[in-house]
């Protein structure tokens, strides 16, 4: 979805933009870690949920400092190998969901949720 359309859909909402690209970019990982720290401290969420975006990594790793739980939903289109974000977030995830039975063996203790549209 083009950024212009996304911005239009979010008009009137409280939005904090992360720093991109997020995958394999150490500088933006550090910048997003600072962002995660500030947002987690400010909002103190009960649950942090992601659908696999790499920006989730720092939020998932600092969730316990703020008493939050984490739910990770592995992407729909990767059924034969683990995503990098899934591999990085898995150790810090309280509930790891997959959308295909074929994904379950890739992530220990994952739960098959089925497809989410």
N, C-alpha and C positions, 0 to 999 in steps of 0.2 A: 504494500500500500504506500503510495507516495507520501512523503513527509507533510506536504501541504494539506492533503486530505486528513491525515492523522491530527495535525494541529487544529484543523477546523472541527473535527469530531470532539476534540477535547476542550473546546472553547467553554469557559466558565468553570472548568475543573482545576483543582490544584495539581500541578504537574511539576516534577523535578526531572530534568533530562540528565541521563548518564552520559559518560564520555565514551565515544565510539571511535574506532573499532575496539571491541572488548576482547576478542579471541586472539591470544598470542601477542598481546601488546602490554608489556610490563608497565610502561608509563601510565596508560589508562587504567590498568589494574590498580595501581597506587592511587590515582585520582578517584576511582570509584570506591576504593576502600575508605578514603576520607569521606566521601559522600555518604556511604553506607553508615559509617560511624555517626555522622551528624544527623542523618534521618532516623536511625534507630534510637539515638539518644533523645531526639525531639518527640517522636511519635510513640515510642515504646509499644510496638505491635505485639499482639498475642501470638500471631501466626505470620510467617513469611512463606509465600507461595510463589513458585516460578514454573514456567512451562519450558524451561531450558535455556533461557537467554544467559549468555556468559556473564552479564552484569550481576547476576544473582550470587556468584561465587563469594564475594566478600560479605554479603548479607548472611549467607548460610553459615559461614565460618565464625561470625561474631554473634550469632543469635543467642547463644547461651549466656553471654554477658548481660543480655537484656531480658532474660527470662522468656524468650519467644520459642515457639515450636516451628518446625520447618516441614513443608510439603513440596515435593518435587514431582513434576509430571514430565516424563520423558517424551520427546518429540514423536509425532505420529509417523514420520516418513523414514525413520532409521530403525529397521527391524533386524539387521544382520550384524550390527556392530554397535559398540557403546559410543555415545557422543563425548567429546572432551568435557563439556560442562557437566554431564552426568557423572563422569569419572571423578571430577573435582568436587562436586557437591555431595556425592553418595556418602562419604564418611561422616558428613555433618547433617545428614537428613534424618528426620524422625519418621517420616512416611514417604516412601519412594514408590510412585505409581508409574505403571507402564500401560500402553494402550493396545498392545498385541501380546498374545501368549508367547510368541516367538521371542519377545524382548525379555521375558522374565528370567530365563537362564543367564542372561548377560549381567543382571544386577541381583546379587544375593539379597534375599528377603524382600524383594519387590512384590507389589500387589497389582494384579491385572485389573484395571479399571474399565477398559474398553475404550472405544474411540470417543473423543471429545471434540465436538464441532463448534 
